[in-house]
């Protein structure tokens, strides 16, 4: 193949790749637009609400903490 043929092939490939990228970006934008208004809470708010809930005594994590000496209502770690 001559240099001109390689350049033409590369140009065609580049144009095709750009078209595919535009299609994917458009599809992603439509997907994001569909989600607007459907996510009721931010992740930080969800996290804060979850941290406010006590761990159930039947929870495996609670049982492990209790086996290491944790008592409900006490703090974890060394006292300051």
Helices and strands as residue ranges (DSSP letters): H 3-35, H 43-51, H 60-67
